[in-house]
Amino acid sequence: MYLHKFGENDIFINQIKSYPEVEFYIYKDVVYYNNRKSISGSFTATTGLVPSGFINLYEENVDRTGSLIYPFVTKNGSLTALKTTSTSEYNSDFSYGDTITGSYPLSASISRNYYAIGQTRPHVDALKNVFNYYAYMSMHNLFSSSYGNKHTQEVNLVSIPSIFYGSQIKKGTLSLKLYHTGTLIGELEDTKQNGELVQVGPSGSNGSGSVAGVVLYNEGIISLTGSWELYSSSYGGELYLGDPTNRRQTSWLFYGFGANDNVSGTIEGFSYSLSFKGTSFTPVITMLTHAQKGMLNYSNNPTYIKHNQTYIPNTGSYYYKENELEIKNTIETDYEDEPNFEKQTFITKIGIYDENQNLIAIASLAEPVKKTQNRDLTFKLKIDI
């Protein structure tokens, strides 16, 4: 088999930038992701082995029970380990030749952390430098300013794992909505695309036009500090935390209540929507492969040779000669006479090999392409990495 080498102008590497849409809906302590319903499996309660609102990385062990597959590496001279294994554990807990194992499924979903005034808040304090970095966009992003000190004030922190948005949340696409019995009573948007979450609805609502928090686009963190009342208690707008004596008015501080926050309490009739567009970069390799004139017109397919021919080599003391086998004439004609013979093949697949001639990919054509001796062909192949 003859291999054709890619030329320096035959390979192009670029990337596709896309903005996938994401939506979460929270109601009664349950999170729904892109309106997906949990699918019951034949052997498990859910096919993905994850609760509603979660996604299963790699989607391993789908509808599988008993012995689940898992990642593993063997400790050797390459010092390769799983990311969940620390350097100290790698050195002290494992000997050379030991197998280091992990577990599937790996899952992710949004989560919420509420911090009362003066409460210890390691997650918020760890973001101090990040908040200050975004100050060039808006002073509301500062960790401590005239708008408040995130180290001591009430803060509602909503975290979005990067698997949902890719490189960053696209500016100007974030929307937080709060409903009571299906009626919209509050909506935030980053209309200025500077991180500020401004209350834009409903029109004329309490707090309309005010900044209720900020979003860290690259980190997927939403910090809400808006404490104004969104729904009058006379209409059932109260909620309580832990016990009925600890009652609070509904505000952005309690947005996303029940979203994997492990907070006991009741907030009847309220639901929440979180939507945005992510920013995803997909590396793409484009390859041009050529079938030139006079080449690739022989096939190893047995049907390429005319039927009922015998291969008998002629040999002697000083020579070895192979007899020529007649190639089947596949030229089509509308006439009864047999057309003149021409070599032709039909290309159906293109194999891609590495430098060691190992087959690493196969491109299958939708329809066979006829290749004659006088025909030049160029095929464009694309691979998303």
C-alpha positions in Angstrom: 0.0 0.0 0.0 1.3 3.4 -1.0 1.0 6.2 1.5 0.8 9.9 0.5 2.4 12.4 2.9 0.6 15.6 3.8 2.4 18.7 2.5 3.1 21.9 4.5 0.0 23.5 2.8 -2.3 20.6 3.4 -2.9 20.9 7.2 -4.7 23.8 8.8 -5.2 24.1 12.6 -7.9 26.6 13.9 -10.8 26.6 16.4 -14.5 27.1 16.3 -16.0 29.6 18.8 -19.6 28.8 19.9 -22.0 30.0 22.5 -24.1 27.0 23.8 -27.2 28.0 25.7 -27.7 26.7 29.2 -30.7 27.0 31.5 -31.3 25.8 35.1 -34.6 25.7 36.8 -35.0 25.2 40.6 -38.2 24.2 42.3 -38.8 22.5 45.6 -35.1 21.6 46.2 -34.8 20.0 42.7 -32.6 21.4 40.0 -33.5 20.8 36.3 -30.8 21.2 33.6 -32.0 22.3 30.1 -35.4 20.9 30.9 -34.0 17.4 31.0 -36.0 14.8 32.8 -34.5 12.0 34.8 -34.7 8.7 32.8 -35.3 5.5 34.7 -33.0 2.7 33.6 -33.6 -1.0 33.5 -31.1 -1.6 36.3 -30.8 1.8 38.1 -33.1 4.5 39.2 -31.5 7.0 36.8 -29.6 6.0 33.6 -26.7 8.4 34.3 -26.4 7.5 38.0 -26.7 11.2 38.9 -29.5 13.2 40.4 -31.7 15.7 38.5 -29.8 18.8 37.4 -26.4 17.0 37.3 -24.4 15.9 34.3 -22.2 12.8 34.2 -18.7 13.5 32.9 -17.8 11.0 30.1 -21.3 9.4 30.7 -19.6 6.3 32.0 -21.6 3.4 33.7 -24.9 4.4 32.0 -27.7 2.2 33.4 -25.1 -0.1 35.0 -25.3 -1.8 38.3 -22.9 -4.0 40.3 -19.3 -3.7 39.3 -18.8 -0.2 37.8 -15.9 0.7 35.6 -13.3 3.1 37.0 -10.2 5.0 36.0 -6.8 3.6 37.1 -3.0 4.1 36.5 -0.1 2.0 37.7 2.7 3.7 39.6 5.9 3.5 37.7 8.9 5.5 36.6 6.8 8.0 34.6 5.3 9.3 38.0 1.8 9.4 36.4 -1.1 9.7 38.8 -4.8 10.7 38.9 -5.5 14.4 39.6 -7.3 13.4 42.8 -4.1 11.9 44.2 -1.9 14.4 46.1 1.9 14.3 45.8 2.2 13.2 49.5 -0.3 10.4 49.0 1.4 9.3 45.8 4.8 9.1 47.6 3.7 7.5 50.9 0.6 5.4 50.2 1.7 3.6 46.9 4.6 1.5 46.0 6.0 1.0 42.4 3.7 -1.4 40.7 0.6 -0.5 42.7 -2.6 0.4 40.9 -4.1 3.8 41.8 -7.8 3.8 41.2 -10.5 6.5 41.0 -14.3 6.2 40.7 -17.1 7.1 38.3 -19.4 8.8 37.8 -17.9 12.3 38.0 -20.8 14.7 38.2 -21.4 18.4 38.5 -24.3 20.8 39.0 -24.8 24.4 40.2 -24.7 25.0 44.0 -25.6 27.8 46.4 -23.9 29.1 49.6 -25.6 31.6 51.8 -23.6 33.6 54.4 -25.2 35.6 57.1 -23.7 38.9 58.5 -20.3 38.1 60.1 -20.5 34.4 59.3 -17.2 32.7 58.4 -17.0 32.5 54.6 -13.9 30.8 53.2 -15.4 30.5 49.7 -16.0 34.2 49.5 -12.7 35.3 51.1 -10.8 33.0 48.6 -12.2 35.1 45.8 -11.0 38.5 47.1 -8.3 39.0 44.5 -10.7 37.8 41.7 -13.4 40.3 42.8 -10.8 43.1 42.8 -9.5 42.1 39.4 -12.9 42.8 37.9 -13.0 46.3 39.4 -11.8 47.8 36.1 -15.3 46.9 34.8 -17.3 48.2 37.7 -16.7 49.4 41.3 -19.5 47.0 42.4 -17.0 44.2 41.8 -14.6 45.4 44.5 -14.4 43.0 47.5 -14.8 46.0 49.8 -16.1 49.4 48.8 -18.8 51.9 49.6 -21.3 49.3 48.2 -20.4 46.8 50.9 -17.8 44.5 52.3 -18.2 40.9 51.1 -16.2 39.7 54.0 -18.9 40.7 56.5 -22.2 41.5 54.7 -24.9 39.0 53.8 -23.9 37.2 50.6 -25.7 34.7 48.4 -23.0 32.8 46.3 -24.1 30.8 43.3 -21.4 28.6 41.7 -21.5 27.3 38.2 -19.0 24.6 37.2 -17.0 25.4 34.1 -18.2 22.2 32.3 -21.5 24.1 31.8 -20.0 27.3 30.2 -16.6 26.4 28.9 -14.1 29.3 28.9 -16.4 32.0 30.3 -20.0 33.1 30.5 -20.8 35.3 27.5 -21.2 38.9 28.6 -24.8 40.2 28.3 -26.5 36.8 28.3 -26.9 36.1 32.0 -30.5 36.2 33.3 -31.8 35.3 36.8 -35.5 35.1 37.3 -37.6 34.6 40.5 -41.2 33.4 40.3 -44.0 33.0 42.8 -46.7 30.5 41.8 -45.6 30.9 38.2 -45.6 34.8 38.3 -42.4 36.6 37.6 -41.6 38.9 40.6 -37.9 39.7 39.9 -35.4 39.5 37.1 -31.7 40.3 37.0 -29.6 40.8 33.9 -26.0 41.9 33.1 -27.3 44.5 30.7 -24.1 46.6 30.9 -21.9 43.6 30.3 -19.6 44.8 33.1 -20.5 42.2 35.7 -23.3 44.2 37.4 -26.6 42.3 37.8 -29.3 45.0 37.4 -32.9 44.3 38.3 -34.8 44.8 35.0 -38.2 43.4 35.8 -41.0 43.3 36.4 -41.4 47.0 35.4 -41.9 49.1 38.4 -41.0 46.4 40.9 -39.4 47.2 44.2 -35.6 47.6 43.5 -36.1 48.0 39.8 -32.9 49.4 38.2 -30.8 48.6 41.3 -27.6 46.4 41.3 -28.4 43.3 43.2 -25.0 41.6 42.8 -22.1 40.8 40.4 -21.0 38.0 38.2 -17.4 36.7 37.7 -17.6 35.7 34.0 -14.4 33.6 33.9 -15.0 31.8 37.2 -18.7 31.1 36.9 -19.5 32.8 40.2 -22.6 34.9 41.0 -22.5 37.0 44.1 -25.9 38.4 45.2 -26.2 41.1 47.9 -29.5 42.7 47.1 -31.6 42.6 50.3 -34.7 44.6 49.4 -38.1 42.8 49.6 -39.3 41.3 46.3 -42.6 40.0 47.4 -44.9 41.4 50.2 -45.4 39.1 53.1 -49.2 39.8 52.9 -49.1 37.7 49.7 -47.2 34.8 51.2 -43.8 36.1 50.4 -42.1 35.0 53.6 -39.7 32.0 53.9 -38.1 30.5 57.0 -34.8 28.9 57.5 -34.3 26.0 59.8 -37.4 26.6 61.9 -40.6 28.7 61.6 -39.4 31.3 64.1 -36.5 32.4 61.8 -38.6 34.2 59.2 -37.2 36.4 56.4 -38.6 38.4 53.5 -38.0 37.1 50.0 -35.0 38.9 48.4 -32.1 38.1 46.1 -30.2 36.8 49.1 -32.3 33.7 49.0 -32.4 33.3 45.2 -31.8 29.7 44.2 -33.0 28.4 47.6 -32.7 24.6 47.5 -30.1 24.4 44.7 -27.7 21.9 46.3 -27.3 24.2 49.3 -28.1 21.7 52.1 -30.1 24.3 53.9 -33.2 23.2 55.7 -36.3 25.3 55.5 -39.4 26.1 53.5 -40.0 28.5 50.7 -43.4 27.5 49.3 -44.5 28.6 45.9 -41.1 30.0 44.8 -39.1 28.8 41.8 -36.0 30.2 40.1 -34.5 30.3 36.6 -30.9 30.8 35.7 -29.9 31.1 32.0 -26.9 32.2 30.1 -24.7 31.4 27.1 -21.3 29.9 27.5 -18.2 30.4 25.4 -16.7 27.2 23.9 -13.6 26.8 21.8 -13.3 23.6 19.8 -9.9 23.0 18.1 -10.3 21.8 14.5 -7.8 20.3 12.2 -8.5 20.6 8.5 -6.5 18.3 6.2 -6.4 18.3 2.4 -5.5 14.9 0.8 -5.0 14.6 -3.0 -5.6 11.8 -5.5 -3.4 12.9 -8.4 -3.6 11.9 -12.1 -2.3 8.5 -12.9 -2.3 7.4 -9.3 -4.6 5.4 -7.0 -6.1 3.5 -9.9 -5.4 0.0 -8.6 -7.4 -1.8 -6.0 -6.6 -4.8 -3.8 -10.2 -5.7 -3.9 -10.5 -9.2 -5.5 -13.3 -8.0 -7.8 -10.8 -5.7 -9.5 -9.4 -8.6 -11.4 -11.5 -10.3 -14.0 -13.1 -13.5 -12.8 -11.8 -17.1 -13.4 -8.2 -16.2 -14.0 -5.4 -18.5 -12.8 -2.3 -17.1 -11.3 0.6 -19.3 -12.6 4.1 -17.8 -12.3 6.8 -19.0 -14.8 10.0 -20.1 -13.2 13.3 -21.4 -14.4 16.8 -21.8 -13.2 17.6 -18.1 -13.6 14.3 -16.3 -13.7 10.9 -15.8 -12.1 8.1 -14.2 -14.1 4.6 -13.5 -13.0 1.8 -13.9 -15.6 -0.3 -10.8 -16.1 -3.9 -11.0 -14.9 -6.5 -9.1 -16.8 -8.3 -6.2 -15.0 -12.1 -6.2 -15.2 -13.5 -3.5 -17.4 -15.9 -1.5 -15.4 -16.5 1.3 -17.9 -20.3 1.7 -18.5 -21.8 2.3 -21.9 -25.2 2.6 -23.5 -24.1 0.6 -26.5 -23.9 -3.2 -27.0 -20.2 -3.2 -27.9 -17.8 -3.4 -25.0 -16.2 0.0 -24.4 -12.5 0.7 -24.5 -10.8 -0.3 -21.3 -9.8 2.3 -18.8 -8.5 2.0 -15.3 -10.9 3.4 -12.7 -11.5 2.9 -9.0 -14.1 4.1 -6.6 -12.9 5.7 -3.4 -15.1 5.0 -0.4 -12.8 5.6 2.6 -9.6 7.6 3.4 -7.3 6.4 6.1 -5.1 8.7 8.2 -1.8 7.3 9.6 0.7 8.6 12.0 4.4 8.8 11.4 4.8 5.1 12.4 2.1 4.1 9.9 -0.4 3.3 12.5 -4.0 3.9 11.4 -5.4 6.6 13.7 -8.6 7.7 11.8 -10.9 6.7 8.9 -13.0 9.2 6.9 -16.0 7.5 5.2 -17.5 9.2 2.1 -21.2 9.5 1.8 -21.0 8.1 -1.7 -18.2 6.4 -3.6 -16.2 8.8 -5.8 -15.0 7.6 -9.2 -11.2 8.0 -9.8 -9.9 7.8 -13.3 -6.3 8.1 -14.5 -6.9 11.5 -16.0 -8.7 12.9 -12.9 -7.3 15.0 -10.1 -9.2 14.8 -6.8 -8.8 16.7 -3.5 -10.6 15.6 -0.3 -11.1 18.0 2.6 -11.1 16.3 6.0 -12.0 17.9 9.3 -11.4 16.5 12.8 -12.8 18.2 16.0 -10.4 17.6 18.9 
